[in-house]
Amino acid sequence: MKIISFFYLMFFIFFYLPVKSDDIFEKGKDIFLNVAACSTCHILRDAGSEGQIGPNLNEIKPNKMRVLSAVTNGIGVMPAYEGQLTSEEIEAVAHYVAVSSNE
């Protein structure tokens, strides 16, 4: 009886409780697609982007610190976004890229 009750509890938790969205992830996705237009240069499956200038983010799977550094300071032909994006926006896009490229 305890096993059946446990099963129902787990079923309820996974299928009926509302899922809280990740606001920083969503903000980062908007910045990636619209504000900074990272999608014009980078491939990222979650964003549906197919840019051919920058690296394929799904292949290199950068961690958050790597993205923070690249977006803030620029790297190679990628310009620095410090001064164009707020630190909160840079943090959000770094979070988005790190999470979505590692799924």
Secondary structure as a PSIPRED ss2 file (coil, helix, strand):
# PSIPRED VFORMAT (PSIPRED V4.0)

   1 M C   1.000  0.000  0.000
   2 K H   0.000  1.000  0.000
   3 I H   0.000  1.000  0.000
   4 I H   0.000  1.000  0.000
   5 S H   0.000  1.000  0.000
   6 F H   0.000  1.000  0.000
   7 F H   0.000  1.000  0.000
   8 Y H   0.000  1.000  0.000
   9 L H   0.000  1.000  0.000
  10 M H   0.000  1.000  0.000
  11 F H   0.000  1.000  0.000
  12 F H   0.000  1.000  0.000
  13 I H   0.000  1.000  0.000
  14 F H   0.000  1.000  0.000
  15 F H   0.000  1.000  0.000
  16 Y C   1.000  0.000  0.000
  17 L C   1.000  0.000  0.000
  18 P C   1.000  0.000  0.000
  19 V C   1.000  0.000  0.000
  20 K C   1.000  0.000  0.000
  21 S C   1.000  0.000  0.000
  22 D C   1.000  0.000  0.000
  23 D H   0.000  1.000  0.000
  24 I H   0.000  1.000  0.000
  25 F H   0.000  1.000  0.000
  26 E H   0.000  1.000  0.000
  27 K H   0.000  1.000  0.000
  28 G H   0.000  1.000  0.000
  29 K H   0.000  1.000  0.000
  30 D H   0.000  1.000  0.000
  31 I H   0.000  1.000  0.000
  32 F H   0.000  1.000  0.000
  33 L H   0.000  1.000  0.000
  34 N H   0.000  1.000  0.000
  35 V H   0.000  1.000  0.000
  36 A C   1.000  0.000  0.000
  37 A C   1.000  0.000  0.000
  38 C H   0.000  1.000  0.000
  39 S H   0.000  1.000  0.000
  40 T H   0.000  1.000  0.000
  41 C C   1.000  0.000  0.000
  42 H C   1.000  0.000  0.000
  43 I E   0.000  0.000  1.000
  44 L E   0.000  0.000  1.000
  45 R H   0.000  1.000  0.000
  46 D H   0.000  1.000  0.000
  47 A H   0.000  1.000  0.000
  48 G C   1.000  0.000  0.000
  49 S E   0.000  0.000  1.000
  50 E E   0.000  0.000  1.000
  51 G C   1.000  0.000  0.000
  52 Q C   1.000  0.000  0.000
  53 I C   1.000  0.000  0.000
  54 G C   1.000  0.000  0.000
  55 P C   1.000  0.000  0.000
  56 N E   0.000  0.000  1.000
  57 L H   0.000  1.000  0.000
  58 N H   0.000  1.000  0.000
  59 E H   0.000  1.000  0.000
  60 I H   0.000  1.000  0.000
  61 K C   1.000  0.000  0.000
  62 P C   1.000  0.000  0.000
  63 N C   1.000  0.000  0.000
  64 K H   0.000  1.000  0.000
  65 M H   0.000  1.000  0.000
  66 R H   0.000  1.000  0.000
  67 V H   0.000  1.000  0.000
  68 L H   0.000  1.000  0.000
  69 S H   0.000  1.000  0.000
  70 A H   0.000  1.000  0.000
  71 V H   0.000  1.000  0.000
  72 T H   0.000  1.000  0.000
  73 N H   0.000  1.000  0.000
  74 G C   1.000  0.000  0.000
  75 I E   0.000  0.000  1.000
  76 G C   1.000  0.000  0.000
  77 V C   1.000  0.000  0.000
  78 M E   0.000  0.000  1.000
  79 P C   1.000  0.000  0.000
  80 A C   1.000  0.000  0.000
  81 Y C   1.000  0.000  0.000
  82 E E   0.000  0.000  1.000
  83 G C   1.000  0.000  0.000
  84 Q C   1.000  0.000  0.000
  85 L E   0.000  0.000  1.000
  86 T C   1.000  0.000  0.000
  87 S H   0.000  1.000  0.000
  88 E H   0.000  1.000  0.000
  89 E H   0.000  1.000  0.000
  90 I H   0.000  1.000  0.000
  91 E H   0.000  1.000  0.000
  92 A H   0.000  1.000  0.000
  93 V H   0.000  1.000  0.000
  94 A H   0.000  1.000  0.000
  95 H H   0.000  1.000  0.000
  96 Y H   0.000  1.000  0.000
  97 V H   0.000  1.000  0.000
  98 A H   0.000  1.000  0.000
  99 V H   0.000  1.000  0.000
 100 S H   0.000  1.000  0.000
 101 S H   0.000  1.000  0.000
 102 N C   1.000  0.000  0.000
 103 E C   1.000  0.000  0.000
